[in-house]
Amino acid sequence: MTVIVVSDPKDVPTAPVNGKPTFVYWNIVGLANPCRFVLALAGVDCIDVRIDPGDKNDESSYKQTWLVAKQGSLSKVMAMPNLPYYMEDGVEPYSQSDTILRYLGRKYNLMGAPGKEHITDMCIDELKDYESQYAGLVYGHGPGALKVWLDETIPSVLEKWSRLLGNNMFLTGDEVSVADIKLYWFLRRLDILREKSFATVDTTKAWAAYMTKVESLPKLKEYLASSDFMPEPLNNPHAKVN
């Protein structure tokens, strides 16, 4: 994986960079890490383009690198340009984080145990609901509301996931799936938020063994130890929590 940070609209890709699979998102964590992790886990020789959002205090330039490209060059090659998006030779470019995740899962045999693909899909959709709740809190409300959600809602949420996992190694059995990768990042982000004192309850303690299994997958372990791995910033600069 090669990381490229861009701050000029003309550098926002309209085709696979150097003919390699190309993933494009903000230069933040946001919705990107599960896709970045899966690309690393699958050993894909790809380009990870990260768009600099700019200075949130400069209204004339903030996010303009993306907005200019979206309304200009990208509108000519994509029906629905959005972040993140993904491009590779022979495939029509497309957007939406979970669409990308599912595509990669199918292509690289990471949809879980045979016959359990529907469980993988369910888990992805369920985790998307939590992502939406989280985004509403960090961009619309702030630390106080986030803390209530983390300390009062998330413990019961994780109890449901514990029942689903049961005694399995991964969510659908012995084979890791893209849903495991998405769940892993959800759990790790909870740890990061607790370390930043946005939560007081250690909600992931019971998940330590599961998280270790996921992050010990050789290619993912290598990526997590590299400078390409981005644990922060979690959100864009205008968020009320970061």
ChimeraX commands (.cxc) that place a marker at each C-alpha (Angstrom):
marker #1 position 0.00,0.00,0.00 radius 0.5
marker #1 position 1.22,3.46,-0.93 radius 0.5
marker #1 position -0.23,6.49,0.88 radius 0.5
marker #1 position -0.58,9.80,-0.97 radius 0.5
marker #1 position -1.89,12.98,0.67 radius 0.5
marker #1 position -3.37,15.54,-1.73 radius 0.5
marker #1 position -4.43,19.15,-1.24 radius 0.5
marker #1 position -5.13,20.24,-4.84 radius 0.5
marker #1 position -8.33,19.32,-6.70 radius 0.5
marker #1 position -6.35,18.33,-9.78 radius 0.5
marker #1 position -4.61,15.63,-7.73 radius 0.5
marker #1 position -7.86,13.95,-6.67 radius 0.5
marker #1 position -7.87,10.76,-8.79 radius 0.5
marker #1 position -10.31,10.26,-11.64 radius 0.5
marker #1 position -8.74,6.90,-12.55 radius 0.5
marker #1 position -6.69,4.25,-10.76 radius 0.5
marker #1 position -3.33,5.77,-9.82 radius 0.5
marker #1 position -0.50,4.09,-11.73 radius 0.5
marker #1 position -3.00,1.43,-12.78 radius 0.5
marker #1 position -3.32,0.18,-9.19 radius 0.5
marker #1 position -6.49,-0.21,-7.11 radius 0.5
marker #1 position -7.10,3.21,-5.57 radius 0.5
marker #1 position -9.00,4.04,-2.38 radius 0.5
marker #1 position -9.81,7.71,-1.74 radius 0.5
marker #1 position -10.98,9.40,1.46 radius 0.5
marker #1 position -10.22,12.32,3.75 radius 0.5
marker #1 position -6.86,12.42,5.53 radius 0.5
marker #1 position -8.58,11.20,8.70 radius 0.5
marker #1 position -9.93,7.93,10.09 radius 0.5
marker #1 position -13.66,8.57,9.70 radius 0.5
marker #1 position -15.21,5.70,7.74 radius 0.5
marker #1 position -11.98,4.58,6.12 radius 0.5
marker #1 position -10.10,2.22,8.42 radius 0.5
marker #1 position -12.12,-0.97,7.85 radius 0.5
marker #1 position -11.53,-0.64,4.10 radius 0.5
marker #1 position -7.86,0.21,4.59 radius 0.5
marker #1 position -7.49,-2.78,6.91 radius 0.5
marker #1 position -9.13,-5.18,4.45 radius 0.5
marker #1 position -6.92,-3.98,1.61 radius 0.5
marker #1 position -3.90,-4.62,3.84 radius 0.5
marker #1 position -5.23,-8.00,5.01 radius 0.5
marker #1 position -5.81,-9.08,1.41 radius 0.5
marker #1 position -2.31,-8.00,0.45 radius 0.5
marker #1 position -3.56,-5.65,-2.27 radius 0.5
marker #1 position -0.88,-3.50,-3.91 radius 0.5
marker #1 position -2.96,-0.35,-3.86 radius 0.5
marker #1 position -2.89,3.42,-3.52 radius 0.5
marker #1 position -4.48,5.04,-0.46 radius 0.5
marker #1 position -5.23,8.66,-1.38 radius 0.5
marker #1 position -5.98,10.92,1.57 radius 0.5
marker #1 position -7.49,14.34,0.90 radius 0.5
marker #1 position -6.40,17.15,3.23 radius 0.5
marker #1 position -9.59,18.88,4.43 radius 0.5
marker #1 position -7.67,22.11,5.14 radius 0.5
marker #1 position -8.20,24.75,7.82 radius 0.5
marker #1 position -11.67,24.60,9.35 radius 0.5
marker #1 position -11.38,28.30,10.23 radius 0.5
marker #1 position -10.97,29.31,6.59 radius 0.5
marker #1 position -14.44,28.99,5.12 radius 0.5
marker #1 position -13.22,29.89,1.65 radius 0.5
marker #1 position -10.88,26.88,1.45 radius 0.5
marker #1 position -12.10,24.28,3.98 radius 0.5
marker #1 position -12.89,21.01,2.16 radius 0.5
marker #1 position -12.59,22.77,-1.20 radius 0.5
marker #1 position -10.04,20.26,-2.55 radius 0.5
marker #1 position -12.74,17.63,-2.44 radius 0.5
marker #1 position -15.74,19.79,-3.32 radius 0.5
marker #1 position -14.12,21.26,-6.43 radius 0.5
marker #1 position -13.08,17.79,-7.66 radius 0.5
marker #1 position -16.48,16.31,-6.82 radius 0.5
marker #1 position -18.37,18.93,-8.79 radius 0.5
marker #1 position -15.83,18.99,-11.60 radius 0.5
marker #1 position -13.57,16.21,-12.84 radius 0.5
marker #1 position -15.12,13.41,-10.78 radius 0.5
marker #1 position -18.66,14.18,-11.94 radius 0.5
marker #1 position -17.52,13.15,-15.43 radius 0.5
marker #1 position -16.41,9.65,-14.39 radius 0.5
marker #1 position -18.70,8.80,-11.45 radius 0.5
marker #1 position -22.48,8.82,-11.30 radius 0.5
marker #1 position -22.45,9.40,-7.53 radius 0.5
marker #1 position -19.11,10.83,-6.39 radius 0.5
marker #1 position -18.73,10.63,-2.63 radius 0.5
marker #1 position -16.10,9.77,-0.04 radius 0.5
marker #1 position -14.79,7.19,0.24 radius 0.5
marker #1 position -14.64,5.92,-3.33 radius 0.5
marker #1 position -12.74,3.10,-4.98 radius 0.5
marker #1 position -11.28,2.60,-8.43 radius 0.5
marker #1 position -9.58,-0.32,-10.16 radius 0.5
marker #1 position -9.00,-1.26,-13.77 radius 0.5
marker #1 position -11.98,-2.86,-15.44 radius 0.5
marker #1 position -14.44,-1.85,-12.72 radius 0.5
marker #1 position -16.74,1.16,-12.81 radius 0.5
marker #1 position -15.64,3.52,-10.01 radius 0.5
marker #1 position -18.01,3.59,-7.06 radius 0.5
marker #1 position -18.47,5.09,-3.60 radius 0.5
marker #1 position -19.87,4.24,-0.14 radius 0.5
marker #1 position -17.70,2.64,2.53 radius 0.5
marker #1 position -19.78,-0.49,3.08 radius 0.5
marker #1 position -20.23,-1.09,-0.65 radius 0.5
marker #1 position -16.45,-1.02,-0.95 radius 0.5
marker #1 position -16.12,-3.32,2.05 radius 0.5
marker #1 position -18.53,-5.88,0.60 radius 0.5
marker #1 position -16.88,-5.73,-2.82 radius 0.5
marker #1 position -13.48,-6.41,-1.28 radius 0.5
marker #1 position -14.97,-9.17,0.85 radius 0.5
marker #1 position -16.39,-10.96,-2.18 radius 0.5
marker #1 position -13.30,-10.44,-4.32 radius 0.5
marker #1 position -10.79,-11.61,-1.70 radius 0.5
marker #1 position -12.88,-14.36,-0.09 radius 0.5
marker #1 position -13.43,-12.44,3.13 radius 0.5
marker #1 position -17.19,-12.83,3.54 radius 0.5
marker #1 position -16.82,-15.40,6.31 radius 0.5
marker #1 position -17.80,-19.05,6.52 radius 0.5
marker #1 position -19.60,-20.52,3.47 radius 0.5
marker #1 position -23.34,-20.15,3.81 radius 0.5
marker #1 position -22.95,-17.40,6.44 radius 0.5
marker #1 position -22.53,-14.45,4.11 radius 0.5
marker #1 position -25.92,-13.12,5.24 radius 0.5
marker #1 position -24.56,-12.90,8.81 radius 0.5
marker #1 position -21.62,-10.88,7.53 radius 0.5
marker #1 position -24.03,-8.55,5.71 radius 0.5
marker #1 position -26.20,-8.19,8.82 radius 0.5
marker #1 position -23.19,-7.31,10.96 radius 0.5
marker #1 position -22.00,-4.69,8.49 radius 0.5
marker #1 position -25.43,-3.04,8.46 radius 0.5
marker #1 position -25.72,-3.17,12.24 radius 0.5
marker #1 position -22.33,-1.54,12.68 radius 0.5
marker #1 position -23.33,1.13,10.15 radius 0.5
marker #1 position -26.16,2.09,12.50 radius 0.5
marker #1 position -23.66,2.68,15.30 radius 0.5
marker #1 position -21.42,4.69,12.97 radius 0.5
marker #1 position -24.37,6.95,12.19 radius 0.5
marker #1 position -25.15,7.41,15.88 radius 0.5
marker #1 position -21.51,8.18,16.60 radius 0.5
marker #1 position -21.29,10.72,13.77 radius 0.5
marker #1 position -24.40,12.50,14.98 radius 0.5
marker #1 position -22.90,12.80,18.44 radius 0.5
marker #1 position -19.39,13.97,17.51 radius 0.5
marker #1 position -20.49,16.43,14.83 radius 0.5
marker #1 position -23.83,17.57,16.19 radius 0.5
marker #1 position -23.76,17.31,19.98 radius 0.5
marker #1 position -20.36,17.04,21.63 radius 0.5
marker #1 position -18.46,15.32,24.46 radius 0.5
marker #1 position -21.29,15.22,27.02 radius 0.5
marker #1 position -23.74,13.38,24.79 radius 0.5
marker #1 position -20.97,11.13,23.51 radius 0.5
marker #1 position -20.03,10.12,27.05 radius 0.5
marker #1 position -23.63,9.17,27.88 radius 0.5
marker #1 position -23.82,7.02,24.73 radius 0.5
marker #1 position -20.50,5.33,25.44 radius 0.5
marker #1 position -21.16,4.65,29.12 radius 0.5
marker #1 position -24.90,3.88,29.05 radius 0.5
marker #1 position -25.76,2.51,25.60 radius 0.5
marker #1 position -22.66,0.72,24.35 radius 0.5
marker #1 position -22.39,-1.88,27.19 radius 0.5
marker #1 position -25.79,-3.38,26.27 radius 0.5
marker #1 position -24.90,-3.17,22.58 radius 0.5
marker #1 position -21.77,-5.23,23.16 radius 0.5
marker #1 position -23.74,-7.82,25.12 radius 0.5
marker #1 position -25.69,-8.55,21.92 radius 0.5
marker #1 position -22.47,-8.92,19.97 radius 0.5
marker #1 position -21.13,-11.29,22.60 radius 0.5
marker #1 position -24.18,-13.51,22.16 radius 0.5
marker #1 position -23.69,-13.47,18.40 radius 0.5
marker #1 position -20.00,-14.35,18.65 radius 0.5
marker #1 position -20.59,-17.08,21.24 radius 0.5
marker #1 position -17.65,-19.51,21.30 radius 0.5
marker #1 position -16.70,-18.85,17.68 radius 0.5
marker #1 position -13.28,-17.63,16.72 radius 0.5
marker #1 position -14.83,-15.01,14.42 radius 0.5
marker #1 position -18.37,-13.78,13.78 radius 0.5
marker #1 position -19.32,-16.52,11.31 radius 0.5
marker #1 position -17.08,-19.29,12.63 radius 0.5
marker #1 position -13.43,-20.03,11.99 radius 0.5
marker #1 position -13.01,-17.73,8.99 radius 0.5
marker #1 position -12.40,-14.02,9.36 radius 0.5
marker #1 position -14.71,-11.71,7.44 radius 0.5
marker #1 position -14.91,-8.05,6.54 radius 0.5
marker #1 position -17.51,-7.76,9.31 radius 0.5
marker #1 position -14.87,-8.85,11.84 radius 0.5
marker #1 position -12.59,-6.13,10.54 radius 0.5
marker #1 position -15.33,-3.54,10.88 radius 0.5
marker #1 position -16.21,-4.76,14.38 radius 0.5
marker #1 position -12.54,-4.73,15.37 radius 0.5
marker #1 position -12.20,-1.08,14.42 radius 0.5
marker #1 position -15.46,-0.22,16.22 radius 0.5
marker #1 position -14.02,-1.78,19.39 radius 0.5
marker #1 position -10.61,-0.18,18.98 radius 0.5
marker #1 position -12.19,3.23,18.49 radius 0.5
marker #1 position -14.07,2.70,21.77 radius 0.5
marker #1 position -10.69,2.13,23.43 radius 0.5
marker #1 position -9.29,5.31,21.90 radius 0.5
marker #1 position -12.27,7.35,23.09 radius 0.5
marker #1 position -11.94,5.94,26.61 radius 0.5
marker #1 position -8.22,6.73,26.63 radius 0.5
marker #1 position -9.17,10.31,25.70 radius 0.5
marker #1 position -11.55,10.36,28.72 radius 0.5
marker #1 position -14.71,10.56,26.61 radius 0.5
marker #1 position -15.88,7.42,28.44 radius 0.5
marker #1 position -15.34,6.00,31.90 radius 0.5
marker #1 position -16.61,2.44,31.40 radius 0.5
marker #1 position -14.12,-0.07,29.99 radius 0.5
marker #1 position -16.55,-1.63,27.54 radius 0.5
marker #1 position -14.00,-3.63,25.54 radius 0.5
marker #1 position -12.25,-5.50,28.35 radius 0.5
marker #1 position -14.22,-8.68,27.62 radius 0.5
marker #1 position -13.27,-8.37,23.95 radius 0.5
marker #1 position -9.49,-8.36,24.45 radius 0.5
marker #1 position -8.98,-11.94,23.19 radius 0.5
marker #1 position -11.12,-11.35,20.11 radius 0.5
marker #1 position -9.33,-8.10,19.27 radius 0.5
marker #1 position -5.97,-9.83,19.67 radius 0.5
marker #1 position -7.02,-12.58,17.24 radius 0.5
marker #1 position -7.99,-10.02,14.61 radius 0.5
marker #1 position -4.97,-7.78,14.94 radius 0.5
marker #1 position -2.65,-10.81,14.99 radius 0.5
marker #1 position -3.60,-11.76,11.43 radius 0.5
marker #1 position -0.13,-11.49,9.83 radius 0.5
marker #1 position -0.75,-8.94,7.06 radius 0.5
marker #1 position -3.01,-6.81,9.25 radius 0.5
marker #1 position -0.48,-6.96,12.07 radius 0.5
marker #1 position 2.19,-5.69,9.68 radius 0.5
marker #1 position -0.04,-2.83,8.55 radius 0.5
marker #1 position -0.96,-1.80,12.11 radius 0.5
marker #1 position 2.75,-1.59,12.95 radius 0.5
marker #1 position 3.51,0.56,9.90 radius 0.5
marker #1 position 3.46,4.34,9.44 radius 0.5
marker #1 position 0.56,3.89,6.98 radius 0.5
marker #1 position -1.83,3.02,9.81 radius 0.5
marker #1 position -3.80,6.09,10.92 radius 0.5
marker #1 position -5.39,5.78,14.40 radius 0.5
marker #1 position -6.23,9.50,14.55 radius 0.5
marker #1 position -7.68,12.05,13.90 radius 0.5
marker #1 position -10.94,10.20,14.23 radius 0.5
marker #1 position -13.05,12.92,12.61 radius 0.5
marker #1 position -12.78,15.95,10.37 radius 0.5
marker #1 position -11.53,19.18,12.00 radius 0.5
marker #1 position -14.96,20.78,12.41 radius 0.5
marker #1 position -16.19,17.93,14.66 radius 0.5
marker #1 position -16.97,18.77,18.28 radius 0.5
marker #1 position -14.98,15.69,19.35 radius 0.5
marker #1 position -11.58,14.66,18.05 radius 0.5
marker link #1:1,2 radius 0.2
marker link #1:2,3 radius 0.2
marker link #1:3,4 radius 0.2
marker link #1:4,5 radius 0.2
marker link #1:5,6 radius 0.2
marker link #1:6,7 radius 0.2
marker link #1:7,8 radius 0.2
marker link #1:8,9 radius 0.2
marker link #1:9,10 radius 0.2
marker link #1:10,11 radius 0.2
marker link #1:11,12 radius 0.2
marker link #1:12,13 radius 0.2
marker link #1:13,14 radius 0.2
marker link #1:14,15 radius 0.2
marker link #1:15,16 radius 0.2
marker link #1:16,17 radius 0.2
marker link #1:17,18 radius 0.2
marker link #1:18,19 radius 0.2
marker link #1:19,20 radius 0.2
marker link #1:20,21 radius 0.2
marker link #1:21,22 radius 0.2
marker link #1:22,23 radius 0.2
marker link #1:23,24 radius 0.2
marker link #1:24,25 radius 0.2
marker link #1:25,26 radius 0.2
marker link #1:26,27 radius 0.2
marker link #1:27,28 radius 0.2
marker link #1:28,29 radius 0.2
marker link #1:29,30 radius 0.2
marker link #1:30,31 radius 0.2
marker link #1:31,32 radius 0.2
marker link #1:32,33 radius 0.2
marker link #1:33,34 radius 0.2
marker link #1:34,35 radius 0.2
marker link #1:35,36 radius 0.2
marker link #1:36,37 radius 0.2
marker link #1:37,38 radius 0.2
marker link #1:38,39 radius 0.2
marker link #1:39,40 radius 0.2
marker link #1:40,41 radius 0.2
marker link #1:41,42 radius 0.2
marker link #1:42,43 radius 0.2
marker link #1:43,44 radius 0.2
marker link #1:44,45 radius 0.2
marker link #1:45,46 radius 0.2
marker link #1:46,47 radius 0.2
marker link #1:47,48 radius 0.2
marker link #1:48,49 radius 0.2
marker link #1:49,50 radius 0.2
marker link #1:50,51 radius 0.2
marker link #1:51,52 radius 0.2
marker link #1:52,53 radius 0.2
marker link #1:53,54 radius 0.2
marker link #1:54,55 radius 0.2
marker link #1:55,56 radius 0.2
marker link #1:56,57 radius 0.2
marker link #1:57,58 radius 0.2
marker link #1:58,59 radius 0.2
marker link #1:59,60 radius 0.2
marker link #1:60,61 radius 0.2
marker link #1:61,62 radius 0.2
marker link #1:62,63 radius 0.2
marker link #1:63,64 radius 0.2
marker link #1:64,65 radius 0.2
marker link #1:65,66 radius 0.2
marker link #1:66,67 radius 0.2
marker link #1:67,68 radius 0.2
marker link #1:68,69 radius 0.2
marker link #1:69,70 radius 0.2
marker link #1:70,71 radius 0.2
marker link #1:71,72 radius 0.2
marker link #1:72,73 radius 0.2
marker link #1:73,74 radius 0.2
marker link #1:74,75 radius 0.2
marker link #1:75,76 radius 0.2
marker link #1:76,77 radius 0.2
marker link #1:77,78 radius 0.2
marker link #1:78,79 radius 0.2
marker link #1:79,80 radius 0.2
marker link #1:80,81 radius 0.2
marker link #1:81,82 radius 0.2
marker link #1:82,83 radius 0.2
marker link #1:83,84 radius 0.2
marker link #1:84,85 radius 0.2
marker link #1:85,86 radius 0.2
marker link #1:86,87 radius 0.2
marker link #1:87,88 radius 0.2
marker link #1:88,89 radius 0.2
marker link #1:89,90 radius 0.2
marker link #1:90,91 radius 0.2
marker link #1:91,92 radius 0.2
marker link #1:92,93 radius 0.2
marker link #1:93,94 radius 0.2
marker link #1:94,95 radius 0.2
marker link #1:95,96 radius 0.2
marker link #1:96,97 radius 0.2
marker link #1:97,98 radius 0.2
marker link #1:98,99 radius 0.2
marker link #1:99,100 radius 0.2
marker link #1:100,101 radius 0.2
marker link #1:101,102 radius 0.2
marker link #1:102,103 radius 0.2
marker link #1:103,104 radius 0.2
marker link #1:104,105 radius 0.2
marker link #1:105,106 radius 0.2
marker link #1:106,107 radius 0.2
marker link #1:107,108 radius 0.2
marker link #1:108,109 radius 0.2
marker link #1:109,110 radius 0.2
marker link #1:110,111 radius 0.2
marker link #1:111,112 radius 0.2
marker link #1:112,113 radius 0.2
marker link #1:113,114 radius 0.2
marker link #1:114,115 radius 0.2
marker link #1:115,116 radius 0.2
marker link #1:116,117 radius 0.2
marker link #1:117,118 radius 0.2
marker link #1:118,119 radius 0.2
marker link #1:119,120 radius 0.2
marker link #1:120,121 radius 0.2
marker link #1:121,122 radius 0.2
marker link #1:122,123 radius 0.2
marker link #1:123,124 radius 0.2
marker link #1:124,125 radius 0.2
marker link #1:125,126 radius 0.2
marker link #1:126,127 radius 0.2
marker link #1:127,128 radius 0.2
marker link #1:128,129 radius 0.2
marker link #1:129,130 radius 0.2
marker link #1:130,131 radius 0.2
marker link #1:131,132 radius 0.2
marker link #1:132,133 radius 0.2
marker link #1:133,134 radius 0.2
marker link #1:134,135 radius 0.2
marker link #1:135,136 radius 0.2
marker link #1:136,137 radius 0.2
marker link #1:137,138 radius 0.2
marker link #1:138,139 radius 0.2
marker link #1:139,140 radius 0.2
marker link #1:140,141 radius 0.2
marker link #1:141,142 radius 0.2
marker link #1:142,143 radius 0.2
marker link #1:143,144 radius 0.2
marker link #1:144,145 radius 0.2
marker link #1:145,146 radius 0.2
marker link #1:146,147 radius 0.2
marker link #1:147,148 radius 0.2
marker link #1:148,149 radius 0.2
marker link #1:149,150 radius 0.2
marker link #1:150,151 radius 0.2
marker link #1:151,152 radius 0.2
marker link #1:152,153 radius 0.2
marker link #1:153,154 radius 0.2
marker link #1:154,155 radius 0.2
marker link #1:155,156 radius 0.2
marker link #1:156,157 radius 0.2
marker link #1:157,158 radius 0.2
marker link #1:158,159 radius 0.2
marker link #1:159,160 radius 0.2
marker link #1:160,161 radius 0.2
marker link #1:161,162 radius 0.2
marker link #1:162,163 radius 0.2
marker link #1:163,164 radius 0.2
marker link #1:164,165 radius 0.2
marker link #1:165,166 radius 0.2
marker link #1:166,167 radius 0.2
marker link #1:167,168 radius 0.2
marker link #1:168,169 radius 0.2
marker link #1:169,170 radius 0.2
marker link #1:170,171 radius 0.2
marker link #1:171,172 radius 0.2
marker link #1:172,173 radius 0.2
marker link #1:173,174 radius 0.2
marker link #1:174,175 radius 0.2
marker link #1:175,176 radius 0.2
marker link #1:176,177 radius 0.2
marker link #1:177,178 radius 0.2
marker link #1:178,179 radius 0.2
marker link #1:179,180 radius 0.2
marker link #1:180,181 radius 0.2
marker link #1:181,182 radius 0.2
marker link #1:182,183 radius 0.2
marker link #1:183,184 radius 0.2
marker link #1:184,185 radius 0.2
marker link #1:185,186 radius 0.2
marker link #1:186,187 radius 0.2
marker link #1:187,188 radius 0.2
marker link #1:188,189 radius 0.2
marker link #1:189,190 radius 0.2
marker link #1:190,191 radius 0.2
marker link #1:191,192 radius 0.2
marker link #1:192,193 radius 0.2
marker link #1:193,194 radius 0.2
marker link #1:194,195 radius 0.2
marker link #1:195,196 radius 0.2
marker link #1:196,197 radius 0.2
marker link #1:197,198 radius 0.2
marker link #1:198,199 radius 0.2
marker link #1:199,200 radius 0.2
marker link #1:200,201 radius 0.2
marker link #1:201,202 radius 0.2
marker link #1:202,203 radius 0.2
marker link #1:203,204 radius 0.2
marker link #1:204,205 radius 0.2
marker link #1:205,206 radius 0.2
marker link #1:206,207 radius 0.2
marker link #1:207,208 radius 0.2
marker link #1:208,209 radius 0.2
marker link #1:209,210 radius 0.2
marker link #1:210,211 radius 0.2
marker link #1:211,212 radius 0.2
marker link #1:212,213 radius 0.2
marker link #1:213,214 radius 0.2
marker link #1:214,215 radius 0.2
marker link #1:215,216 radius 0.2
marker link #1:216,217 radius 0.2
marker link #1:217,218 radius 0.2
marker link #1:218,219 radius 0.2
marker link #1:219,220 radius 0.2
marker link #1:220,221 radius 0.2
marker link #1:221,222 radius 0.2
marker link #1:222,223 radius 0.2
marker link #1:223,224 radius 0.2
marker link #1:224,225 radius 0.2
marker link #1:225,226 radius 0.2
marker link #1:226,227 radius 0.2
marker link #1:227,228 radius 0.2
marker link #1:228,229 radius 0.2
marker link #1:229,230 radius 0.2
marker link #1:230,231 radius 0.2
marker link #1:231,232 radius 0.2
marker link #1:232,233 radius 0.2
marker link #1:233,234 radius 0.2
marker link #1:234,235 radius 0.2
marker link #1:235,236 radius 0.2
marker link #1:236,237 radius 0.2
marker link #1:237,238 radius 0.2
marker link #1:238,239 radius 0.2
marker link #1:239,240 radius 0.2
marker link #1:240,241 radius 0.2
marker link #1:241,242 radius 0.2
view
